[in-house]
């Protein structure tokens, strides 16, 4: 019973938040959502690049020859 009430309350809060978002931004709401998605993708890409730089190439990449200066023949798996 408690879980269902919390779930209902969460749904009401999310619906109210969505209504406020679209009410405030109006026609620019979808542009804002796209902008937020683009910023999130760029931030995630930067985080993953930093993590890769810290760890270096993986064993699989080394086994495929991806750590050499000359591009490997199986470049899709690097």
N, CA, C and O atoms as a CHARMM CRD file, in Angstrom:
* protein
*
  312
    1    1 UNK  N      0.82200  -1.18400   0.00000 PROA 1      0.00000
    2    1 UNK  CA     0.00000   0.00000   0.00000 PROA 1      0.00000
    3    1 UNK  C      0.87200   1.25600   0.00000 PROA 1      0.00000
    4    1 UNK  O      0.60000   2.20900  -0.73000 PROA 1      0.00000
    5    2 UNK  N      1.93900   1.24700   0.84000 PROA 2      0.00000
    6    2 UNK  CA     2.81400   2.40300   0.92900 PROA 2      0.00000
    7    2 UNK  C      3.55500   2.62200  -0.39100 PROA 2      0.00000
    8    2 UNK  O      3.72800   3.75800  -0.83100 PROA 2      0.00000
    9    3 UNK  N      3.99100   1.52700  -1.01900 PROA 3      0.00000
   10    3 UNK  CA     4.70400   1.64400  -2.28800 PROA 3      0.00000
   11    3 UNK  C      3.81700   2.21600  -3.38100 PROA 3      0.00000
   12    3 UNK  O      4.26100   3.03900  -4.18100 PROA 3      0.00000
   13    4 UNK  N      2.57200   1.78500  -3.41400 PROA 4      0.00000
   14    4 UNK  CA     1.68100   2.29200  -4.45600 PROA 4      0.00000
   15    4 UNK  C      1.37900   3.77200  -4.26500 PROA 4      0.00000
   16    4 UNK  O      1.23400   4.50400  -5.24400 PROA 4      0.00000
   17    5 UNK  N      1.28000   4.22000  -3.01700 PROA 5      0.00000
   18    5 UNK  CA     1.06400   5.64300  -2.76700 PROA 5      0.00000
   19    5 UNK  C      2.28900   6.47100  -3.14800 PROA 5      0.00000
   20    5 UNK  O      2.15900   7.55900  -3.70900 PROA 5      0.00000
   21    6 UNK  N      3.47500   5.95500  -2.84200 PROA 6      0.00000
   22    6 UNK  CA     4.69600   6.65400  -3.23400 PROA 6      0.00000
   23    6 UNK  C      4.83700   6.70200  -4.75600 PROA 6      0.00000
   24    6 UNK  O      5.28500   7.70500  -5.31000 PROA 6      0.00000
   25    7 UNK  N      4.45900   5.62700  -5.41900 PROA 7      0.00000
   26    7 UNK  CA     4.50500   5.60000  -6.87600 PROA 7      0.00000
   27    7 UNK  C      3.51600   6.59900  -7.47200 PROA 7      0.00000
   28    7 UNK  O      3.83800   7.28900  -8.43900 PROA 7      0.00000
   29    8 UNK  N      2.33400   6.67700  -6.90900 PROA 8      0.00000
   30    8 UNK  CA     1.33500   7.64700  -7.36800 PROA 8      0.00000
   31    8 UNK  C      1.81500   9.06900  -7.12400 PROA 8      0.00000
   32    8 UNK  O      1.64700   9.93100  -7.98700 PROA 8      0.00000
   33    9 UNK  N      2.40100   9.32700  -5.97600 PROA 9      0.00000
   34    9 UNK  CA     2.93500  10.65100  -5.66100 PROA 9      0.00000
   35    9 UNK  C      4.07000  11.02100  -6.62000 PROA 9      0.00000
   36    9 UNK  O      4.14600  12.16100  -7.07900 PROA 9      0.00000
   37   10 UNK  N      4.93700  10.07900  -6.91800 PROA 10     0.00000
   38   10 UNK  CA     6.02500  10.31900  -7.85900 PROA 10     0.00000
   39   10 UNK  C      5.48000  10.64300  -9.24600 PROA 10     0.00000
   40   10 UNK  O      5.99000  11.54300  -9.91400 PROA 10     0.00000
   41   11 UNK  N      4.46300   9.93000  -9.68200 PROA 11     0.00000
   42   11 UNK  CA     3.83900  10.20300 -10.97500 PROA 11     0.00000
   43   11 UNK  C      3.21300  11.58500 -11.03900 PROA 11     0.00000
   44   11 UNK  O      3.31300  12.27400 -12.05500 PROA 11     0.00000
   45   12 UNK  N      2.57200  11.98600  -9.95900 PROA 12     0.00000
   46   12 UNK  CA     1.95400  13.31500  -9.91100 PROA 12     0.00000
   47   12 UNK  C      3.02700  14.40500  -9.96000 PROA 12     0.00000
   48   12 UNK  O      2.86000  15.40900 -10.65200 PROA 12     0.00000
   49   13 UNK  N      4.11600  14.21200  -9.23400 PROA 13     0.00000
   50   13 UNK  CA     5.20600  15.19500  -9.22800 PROA 13     0.00000
   51   13 UNK  C      5.84500  15.28700 -10.61400 PROA 13     0.00000
   52   13 UNK  O      6.12100  16.38800 -11.09000 PROA 13     0.00000
   53   14 UNK  N      6.08200  14.15400 -11.26300 PROA 14     0.00000
   54   14 UNK  CA     6.67200  14.16300 -12.60300 PROA 14     0.00000
   55   14 UNK  C      5.73300  14.81600 -13.61500 PROA 14     0.00000
   56   14 UNK  O      6.18700  15.57800 -14.47000 PROA 14     0.00000
   57   15 UNK  N      4.45200  14.53500 -13.53300 PROA 15     0.00000
   58   15 UNK  CA     3.48800  15.14700 -14.44300 PROA 15     0.00000
   59   15 UNK  C      3.42600  16.65300 -14.23700 PROA 15     0.00000
   60   15 UNK  O      3.35100  17.41100 -15.20400 PROA 15     0.00000
   61   16 UNK  N      3.45600  17.08700 -12.98800 PROA 16     0.00000
   62   16 UNK  CA     3.44600  18.52300 -12.70400 PROA 16     0.00000
   63   16 UNK  C      4.72000  19.18900 -13.20100 PROA 16     0.00000
   64   16 UNK  O      4.67700  20.29900 -13.73300 PROA 16     0.00000
   65   17 UNK  N      5.84800  18.52000 -13.03100 PROA 17     0.00000
   66   17 UNK  CA     7.11400  19.05500 -13.53400 PROA 17     0.00000
   67   17 UNK  C      7.12700  19.17000 -15.04900 PROA 17     0.00000
   68   17 UNK  O      7.61300  20.16200 -15.59300 PROA 17     0.00000
   69   18 UNK  N      6.59700  18.16800 -15.73200 PROA 18     0.00000
   70   18 UNK  CA     6.51500  18.22200 -17.19100 PROA 18     0.00000
   71   18 UNK  C      5.57700  19.33200 -17.64700 PROA 18     0.00000
   72   18 UNK  O      5.87200  20.04600 -18.60600 PROA 18     0.00000
   73   19 UNK  N      4.44200  19.47700 -16.95800 PROA 19     0.00000
   74   19 UNK  CA     3.50600  20.54300 -17.31200 PROA 19     0.00000
   75   19 UNK  C      4.15100  21.91200 -17.13100 PROA 19     0.00000
   76   19 UNK  O      4.00000  22.78300 -17.98800 PROA 19     0.00000
   77   20 UNK  N      4.87200  22.11500 -16.02200 PROA 20     0.00000
   78   20 UNK  CA     5.54900  23.38900 -15.78900 PROA 20     0.00000
   79   20 UNK  C      6.63300  23.65300 -16.82800 PROA 20     0.00000
   80   20 UNK  O      6.79700  24.78200 -17.28900 PROA 20     0.00000
   81   21 UNK  N      7.36700  22.61500 -17.19200 PROA 21     0.00000
   82   21 UNK  CA     8.43200  22.75400 -18.19000 PROA 21     0.00000
   83   21 UNK  C      7.86000  23.23000 -19.52000 PROA 21     0.00000
   84   21 UNK  O      8.35000  24.19500 -20.10700 PROA 21     0.00000
   85   22 UNK  N      6.81200  22.54200 -19.99300 PROA 22     0.00000
   86   22 UNK  CA     6.23200  22.91500 -21.27900 PROA 22     0.00000
   87   22 UNK  C      5.47200  24.24200 -21.18600 PROA 22     0.00000
   88   22 UNK  O      5.39600  24.97500 -22.17200 PROA 22     0.00000
   89   23 UNK  N      4.92200  24.55400 -20.04100 PROA 23     0.00000
   90   23 UNK  CA     4.22800  25.83400 -19.87100 PROA 23     0.00000
   91   23 UNK  C      5.21600  26.99500 -19.88100 PROA 23     0.00000
   92   23 UNK  O      4.94000  28.05100 -20.45000 PROA 23     0.00000
   93   24 UNK  N      6.36800  26.79400 -19.24900 PROA 24     0.00000
   94   24 UNK  CA     7.36200  27.85200 -19.16400 PROA 24     0.00000
   95   24 UNK  C      8.07600  28.06400 -20.50200 PROA 24     0.00000
   96   24 UNK  O      8.23000  29.20200 -20.94500 PROA 24     0.00000
   97   25 UNK  N      8.51300  26.97500 -21.14900 PROA 25     0.00000
   98   25 UNK  CA     9.29100  27.09600 -22.37700 PROA 25     0.00000
   99   25 UNK  C      8.42600  27.17800 -23.63300 PROA 25     0.00000
  100   25 UNK  O      8.89100  27.68200 -24.65600 PROA 25     0.00000
  101   26 UNK  N      7.22000  26.71400 -23.58800 PROA 26     0.00000
  102   26 UNK  CA     6.32200  26.80700 -24.73900 PROA 26     0.00000
  103   26 UNK  C      6.85800  26.06900 -25.95900 PROA 26     0.00000
  104   26 UNK  O      7.18100  24.88300 -25.89000 PROA 26     0.00000
  105   27 UNK  N      6.95000  26.78900 -27.08300 PROA 27     0.00000
  106   27 UNK  CA     7.39800  26.15700 -28.32500 PROA 27     0.00000
  107   27 UNK  C      8.89400  25.85000 -28.32000 PROA 27     0.00000
  108   27 UNK  O      9.35700  25.03000 -29.11300 PROA 27     0.00000
  109   28 UNK  N      9.64400  26.48600 -27.44800 PROA 28     0.00000
  110   28 UNK  CA    11.08500  26.23100 -27.37100 PROA 28     0.00000
  111   28 UNK  C     11.42100  25.00800 -26.52000 PROA 28     0.00000
  112   28 UNK  O     12.59700  24.68600 -26.34600 PROA 28     0.00000
  113   29 UNK  N     10.41300  24.32400 -25.99000 PROA 29     0.00000
  114   29 UNK  CA    10.65500  23.19600 -25.08500 PROA 29     0.00000
  115   29 UNK  C     11.41500  22.06800 -25.78200 PROA 29     0.00000
  116   29 UNK  O     12.33200  21.48700 -25.20200 PROA 29     0.00000
  117   30 UNK  N     11.03800  21.75700 -27.02300 PROA 30     0.00000
  118   30 UNK  CA    11.72700  20.65500 -27.70500 PROA 30     0.00000
  119   30 UNK  C     13.15900  21.03000 -28.05100 PROA 30     0.00000
  120   30 UNK  O     14.04600  20.17700 -28.02800 PROA 30     0.00000
  121   31 UNK  N     13.39000  22.28700 -28.36900 PROA 31     0.00000
  122   31 UNK  CA    14.75900  22.75200 -28.58100 PROA 31     0.00000
  123   31 UNK  C     15.58500  22.65200 -27.31900 PROA 31     0.00000
  124   31 UNK  O     16.75900  22.28500 -27.36800 PROA 31     0.00000
  125   32 UNK  N     14.97600  22.97700 -26.18100 PROA 32     0.00000
  126   32 UNK  CA    15.67700  22.86200 -24.90000 PROA 32     0.00000
  127   32 UNK  C     16.01100  21.39700 -24.58500 PROA 32     0.00000
  128   32 UNK  O     17.09500  21.09200 -24.08700 PROA 32     0.00000
  129   33 UNK  N     15.06900  20.50300 -24.88000 PROA 33     0.00000
  130   33 UNK  CA    15.33700  19.07900 -24.65300 PROA 33     0.00000
  131   33 UNK  C     16.47800  18.59100 -25.53400 PROA 33     0.00000
  132   33 UNK  O     17.32300  17.81400 -25.08900 PROA 33     0.00000
  133   34 UNK  N     16.50200  19.04300 -26.77900 PROA 34     0.00000
  134   34 UNK  CA    17.60400  18.66200 -27.67300 PROA 34     0.00000
  135   34 UNK  C     18.92300  19.23500 -27.17900 PROA 34     0.00000
  136   34 UNK  O     19.95100  18.55900 -27.22000 PROA 34     0.00000
  137   35 UNK  N     18.89900  20.46600 -26.71500 PROA 35     0.00000
  138   35 UNK  CA    20.11200  21.08700 -26.18900 PROA 35     0.00000
  139   35 UNK  C     20.62100  20.33400 -24.96700 PROA 35     0.00000
  140   35 UNK  O     21.82100  20.09300 -24.84200 PROA 35     0.00000
  141   36 UNK  N     19.72300  19.96300 -24.07300 PROA 36     0.00000
  142   36 UNK  CA    20.13100  19.18900 -22.89900 PROA 36     0.00000
  143   36 UNK  C     20.70800  17.83100 -23.29600 PROA 36     0.00000
  144   36 UNK  O     21.69100  17.37600 -22.71200 PROA 36     0.00000
  145   37 UNK  N     20.09900  17.18900 -24.28600 PROA 37     0.00000
  146   37 UNK  CA    20.63400  15.91500 -24.77000 PROA 37     0.00000
  147   37 UNK  C     22.00500  16.06200 -25.40000 PROA 37     0.00000
  148   37 UNK  O     22.87600  15.21700 -25.19600 PROA 37     0.00000
  149   38 UNK  N     22.20700  17.13000 -26.16800 PROA 38     0.00000
  150   38 UNK  CA    23.50600  17.37700 -26.79400 PROA 38     0.00000
  151   38 UNK  C     24.57400  17.66200 -25.74300 PROA 38     0.00000
  152   38 UNK  O     25.68900  17.14800 -25.83300 PROA 38     0.00000
  153   39 UNK  N     24.23900  18.47200 -24.75900 PROA 39     0.00000
  154   39 UNK  CA    25.19700  18.76800 -23.68500 PROA 39     0.00000
  155   39 UNK  C     25.54500  17.49500 -22.91400 PROA 39     0.00000
  156   39 UNK  O     26.70300  17.28100 -22.55600 PROA 39     0.00000
  157   40 UNK  N     24.54200  16.65200 -22.65800 PROA 40     0.00000
  158   40 UNK  CA    24.80300  15.38700 -21.96700 PROA 40     0.00000
  159   40 UNK  C     25.69700  14.46000 -22.77000 PROA 40     0.00000
  160   40 UNK  O     26.57600  13.80700 -22.20900 PROA 40     0.00000
  161   41 UNK  N     25.48200  14.39500 -24.08100 PROA 41     0.00000
  162   41 UNK  CA    26.30600  13.53700 -24.93400 PROA 41     0.00000
  163   41 UNK  C     27.74700  14.04300 -24.99200 PROA 41     0.00000
  164   41 UNK  O     28.68600  13.24800 -24.95700 PROA 41     0.00000
  165   42 UNK  N     27.92200  15.35500 -25.07900 PROA 42     0.00000
  166   42 UNK  CA    29.27000  15.92600 -25.11500 PROA 42     0.00000
  167   42 UNK  C     29.98600  15.68800 -23.78300 PROA 42     0.00000
  168   42 UNK  O     31.16600  15.33900 -23.76700 PROA 42     0.00000
  169   43 UNK  N     29.28200  15.87200 -22.68200 PROA 43     0.00000
  170   43 UNK  CA    29.88800  15.64600 -21.36500 PROA 43     0.00000
  171   43 UNK  C     30.27100  14.17600 -21.18200 PROA 43     0.00000
  172   43 UNK  O     31.33600  13.87700 -20.64000 PROA 43     0.00000
  173   44 UNK  N     29.42100  13.26700 -21.62500 PROA 44     0.00000
  174   44 UNK  CA    29.71500  11.84800 -21.50700 PROA 44     0.00000
  175   44 UNK  C     30.89700  11.46300 -22.38600 PROA 44     0.00000
  176   44 UNK  O     31.73800  10.66000 -21.98300 PROA 44     0.00000
  177   45 UNK  N     30.96400  12.03400 -23.58300 PROA 45     0.00000
  178   45 UNK  CA    32.07600  11.75500 -24.47800 PROA 45     0.00000
  179   45 UNK  C     33.38500  12.24500 -23.86800 PROA 45     0.00000
  180   45 UNK  O     34.39500  11.54400 -23.92200 PROA 45     0.00000
  181   46 UNK  N     33.37500  13.44100 -23.28900 PROA 46     0.00000
  182   46 UNK  CA    34.58500  13.96800 -22.64900 PROA 46     0.00000
  183   46 UNK  C     35.00100  13.09000 -21.47400 PROA 46     0.00000
  184   46 UNK  O     36.18800  12.82700 -21.28300 PROA 46     0.00000
  185   47 UNK  N     34.03000  12.63700 -20.69000 PROA 47     0.00000
  186   47 UNK  CA    34.33700  11.76500 -19.54600 PROA 47     0.00000
  187   47 UNK  C     34.95100  10.44800 -20.00600 PROA 47     0.00000
  188   47 UNK  O     35.91800   9.97100 -19.41200 PROA 47     0.00000
  189   48 UNK  N     34.39000   9.85900 -21.06800 PROA 48     0.00000
  190   48 UNK  CA    34.91400   8.59200 -21.56200 PROA 48     0.00000
  191   48 UNK  C     36.29500   8.76100 -22.18600 PROA 48     0.00000
  192   48 UNK  O     37.14800   7.88600 -22.03800 PROA 48     0.00000
  193   49 UNK  N     36.52700   9.87100 -22.88100 PROA 49     0.00000
  194   49 UNK  CA    37.85400  10.11700 -23.45100 PROA 49     0.00000
  195   49 UNK  C     38.89900  10.27900 -22.34500 PROA 49     0.00000
  196   49 UNK  O     40.00800   9.75500 -22.44900 PROA 49     0.00000
  197   50 UNK  N     38.53900  11.00400 -21.29200 PROA 50     0.00000
  198   50 UNK  CA    39.45600  11.18100 -20.16500 PROA 50     0.00000
  199   50 UNK  C     39.76200   9.83400 -19.51800 PROA 50     0.00000
  200   50 UNK  O     40.90900   9.54700 -19.17500 PROA 50     0.00000
  201   51 UNK  N     38.74100   9.02100 -19.35400 PROA 51     0.00000
  202   51 UNK  CA    38.92600   7.69600 -18.73700 PROA 51     0.00000
  203   51 UNK  C     39.80900   6.80600 -19.60400 PROA 51     0.00000
  204   51 UNK  O     40.64500   6.06600 -19.08600 PROA 51     0.00000
  205   52 UNK  N     39.62600   6.87600 -20.92100 PROA 52     0.00000
  206   52 UNK  CA    40.44900   6.08600 -21.82800 PROA 52     0.00000
  207   52 UNK  C     41.88800   6.56700 -21.80100 PROA 52     0.00000
  208   52 UNK  O     42.81400   5.75700 -21.84800 PROA 52     0.00000
  209   53 UNK  N     42.08600   7.87700 -21.72600 PROA 53     0.00000
  210   53 UNK  CA    43.43400   8.43000 -21.66800 PROA 53     0.00000
  211   53 UNK  C     44.14700   7.98000 -20.39800 PROA 53     0.00000
  212   53 UNK  O     45.34600   7.70500 -20.43300 PROA 53     0.00000
  213   54 UNK  N     43.43500   7.90000 -19.27800 PROA 54     0.00000
  214   54 UNK  CA    44.03000   7.47400 -18.01600 PROA 54     0.00000
  215   54 UNK  C     44.38100   5.99500 -18.01600 PROA 54     0.00000
  216   54 UNK  O     45.42900   5.60200 -17.50300 PROA 54     0.00000
  217   55 UNK  N     43.51400   5.17800 -18.58700 PROA 55     0.00000
  218   55 UNK  CA    43.72200   3.72100 -18.54800 PROA 55     0.00000
  219   55 UNK  C     44.61000   3.21200 -19.67000 PROA 55     0.00000
  220   55 UNK  O     45.23800   2.16300 -19.52500 PROA 55     0.00000
  221   56 UNK  N     44.67600   3.92100 -20.77200 PROA 56     0.00000
  222   56 UNK  CA    45.44800   3.46100 -21.91500 PROA 56     0.00000
  223   56 UNK  C     44.63400   2.47200 -22.73400 PROA 56     0.00000
  224   56 UNK  O     43.47800   2.19100 -22.41400 PROA 56     0.00000
  225   57 UNK  N     45.24500   1.94100 -23.79900 PROA 57     0.00000
  226   57 UNK  CA    44.49800   1.01000 -24.66000 PROA 57     0.00000
  227   57 UNK  C     44.21500  -0.31200 -23.94500 PROA 57     0.00000
  228   57 UNK  O     44.98700  -0.75000 -23.09100 PROA 57     0.00000
  229   58 UNK  N     43.11500  -0.92500 -24.30300 PROA 58     0.00000
  230   58 UNK  CA    42.74300  -2.19900 -23.67900 PROA 58     0.00000
  231   58 UNK  C     43.56100  -3.33900 -24.25900 PROA 58     0.00000
  232   58 UNK  O     44.24400  -3.17700 -25.27100 PROA 58     0.00000
  233   59 UNK  N     43.48700  -4.49000 -23.61000 PROA 59     0.00000
  234   59 UNK  CA    44.20400  -5.65600 -24.12200 PROA 59     0.00000
  235   59 UNK  C     43.65600  -6.08900 -25.46900 PROA 59     0.00000
  236   59 UNK  O     44.41200  -6.52900 -26.33400 PROA 59     0.00000
  237   60 UNK  N     42.34600  -5.96700 -25.65400 PROA 60     0.00000
  238   60 UNK  CA    41.75200  -6.35000 -26.92600 PROA 60     0.00000
  239   60 UNK  C     42.25600  -5.44500 -28.04200 PROA 60     0.00000
  240   60 UNK  O     42.55500  -5.92200 -29.13700 PROA 60     0.00000
  241   61 UNK  N     42.35400  -4.15000 -27.78000 PROA 61     0.00000
  242   61 UNK  CA    42.85300  -3.22100 -28.78300 PROA 61     0.00000
  243   61 UNK  C     44.31100  -3.52500 -29.10600 PROA 61     0.00000
  244   61 UNK  O     44.72300  -3.43000 -30.26200 PROA 61     0.00000
  245   62 UNK  N     45.09300  -3.89100 -28.09200 PROA 62     0.00000
  246   62 UNK  CA    46.49300  -4.22800 -28.33200 PROA 62     0.00000
  247   62 UNK  C     46.61000  -5.50600 -29.14700 PROA 62     0.00000
  248   62 UNK  O     47.47300  -5.61000 -30.01800 PROA 62     0.00000
  249   63 UNK  N     45.75100  -6.48000 -28.87100 PROA 63     0.00000
  250   63 UNK  CA    45.79500  -7.74200 -29.60300 PROA 63     0.00000
  251   63 UNK  C     45.40800  -7.54500 -31.06700 PROA 63     0.00000
  252   63 UNK  O     45.89200  -8.26300 -31.94200 PROA 63     0.00000
  253   64 UNK  N     44.54900  -6.58800 -31.32800 PROA 64     0.00000
  254   64 UNK  CA    44.14100  -6.32400 -32.71300 PROA 64     0.00000
  255   64 UNK  C     45.10800  -5.39800 -33.44000 PROA 64     0.00000
  256   64 UNK  O     44.96200  -5.16800 -34.64000 PROA 64     0.00000
  257   65 UNK  N     46.08200  -4.87000 -32.73300 PROA 65     0.00000
  258   65 UNK  CA    47.04700  -3.98600 -33.35400 PROA 65     0.00000
  259   65 UNK  C     46.61500  -2.54000 -33.38500 PROA 65     0.00000
  260   65 UNK  O     47.13700  -1.76100 -34.18300 PROA 65     0.00000
  261   66 UNK  N     45.68300  -2.15900 -32.54600 PROA 66     0.00000
  262   66 UNK  CA    45.16200  -0.79400 -32.56300 PROA 66     0.00000
  263   66 UNK  C     46.10300   0.18900 -31.89100 PROA 66     0.00000
  264   66 UNK  O     45.94000   1.39800 -32.05900 PROA 66     0.00000
  265   67 UNK  N     47.09300  -0.29500 -31.12800 PROA 67     0.00000
  266   67 UNK  CA    47.98900   0.62000 -30.44400 PROA 67     0.00000
  267   67 UNK  C     49.18800   1.00600 -31.30700 PROA 67     0.00000
  268   67 UNK  O     50.01500   1.81400 -30.88600 PROA 67     0.00000
  269   68 UNK  N     49.29000   0.44200 -32.50200 PROA 68     0.00000
  270   68 UNK  CA    50.38600   0.78600 -33.40400 PROA 68     0.00000
  271   68 UNK  C     50.04100   2.05100 -34.16700 PROA 68     0.00000
  272   68 UNK  O     48.87300   2.42700 -34.26600 PROA 68     0.00000
  273   69 UNK  N     51.05500   2.70400 -34.70400 PROA 69     0.00000
  274   69 UNK  CA    50.82000   3.94500 -35.42800 PROA 69     0.00000
  275   69 UNK  C     50.14300   3.69900 -36.76100 PROA 69     0.00000
  276   69 UNK  O     49.32900   4.51100 -37.20000 PROA 69     0.00000
  277   70 UNK  N     50.46100   2.60600 -37.40400 PROA 70     0.00000
  278   70 UNK  CA    49.82600   2.28100 -38.67200 PROA 70     0.00000
  279   70 UNK  C     48.42700   1.74300 -38.40600 PROA 70     0.00000
  280   70 UNK  O     48.26800   0.88000 -37.54300 PROA 70     0.00000
  281   71 UNK  N     47.40800   2.22000 -39.11300 PROA 71     0.00000
  282   71 UNK  CA    46.05300   1.71600 -38.85400 PROA 71     0.00000
  283   71 UNK  C     45.94400   0.22200 -39.16100 PROA 71     0.00000
  284   71 UNK  O     46.44800  -0.24200 -40.18400 PROA 71     0.00000
  285   72 UNK  N     45.29600  -0.52000 -38.29000 PROA 72     0.00000
  286   72 UNK  CA    45.15400  -1.96800 -38.51800 PROA 72     0.00000
  287   72 UNK  C     44.14800  -2.26400 -39.61400 PROA 72     0.00000
  288   72 UNK  O     43.36400  -1.39900 -40.00500 PROA 72     0.00000
  289   73 UNK  N     44.17700  -3.48300 -40.10100 PROA 73     0.00000
  290   73 UNK  CA    43.22900  -3.88400 -41.13200 PROA 73     0.00000
  291   73 UNK  C     41.82800  -4.02000 -40.55800 PROA 73     0.00000
  292   73 UNK  O     40.85100  -3.78100 -41.26700 PROA 73     0.00000
  293   74 UNK  N     41.71000  -4.39400 -39.30200 PROA 74     0.00000
  294   74 UNK  CA    40.39800  -4.58500 -38.66800 PROA 74     0.00000
  295   74 UNK  C     40.08800  -3.37700 -37.80100 PROA 74     0.00000
  296   74 UNK  O     39.89600  -3.52200 -36.59400 PROA 74     0.00000
  297   75 UNK  N     40.03600  -2.19900 -38.38300 PROA 75     0.00000
  298   75 UNK  CA    39.87500  -0.95900 -37.65000 PROA 75     0.00000
  299   75 UNK  C     38.52100  -0.82200 -36.96100 PROA 75     0.00000
  300   75 UNK  O     38.39300  -0.00800 -36.04600 PROA 75     0.00000
  301   76 UNK  N     37.53000  -1.56800 -37.35600 PROA 76     0.00000
  302   76 UNK  CA    36.21900  -1.45500 -36.73400 PROA 76     0.00000
  303   76 UNK  C     36.19100  -1.95800 -35.29900 PROA 76     0.00000
  304   76 UNK  O     35.30300  -1.58700 -34.53200 PROA 76     0.00000
  305   77 UNK  N     37.15200  -2.80100 -34.92500 PROA 77     0.00000
  306   77 UNK  CA    37.14300  -3.40600 -33.59900 PROA 77     0.00000
  307   77 UNK  C     38.04800  -2.67600 -32.62300 PROA 77     0.00000
  308   77 UNK  O     38.26200  -3.17700 -31.51900 PROA 77     0.00000
  309   78 UNK  N     38.58100  -1.53500 -32.96900 PROA 78     0.00000
  310   78 UNK  CA    39.50400  -0.81100 -32.07900 PROA 78     0.00000
  311   78 UNK  C     38.74000   0.06100 -31.11900 PROA 78     0.00000
  312   78 UNK  O     39.34400   0.74600 -30.29300 PROA 78     0.00000
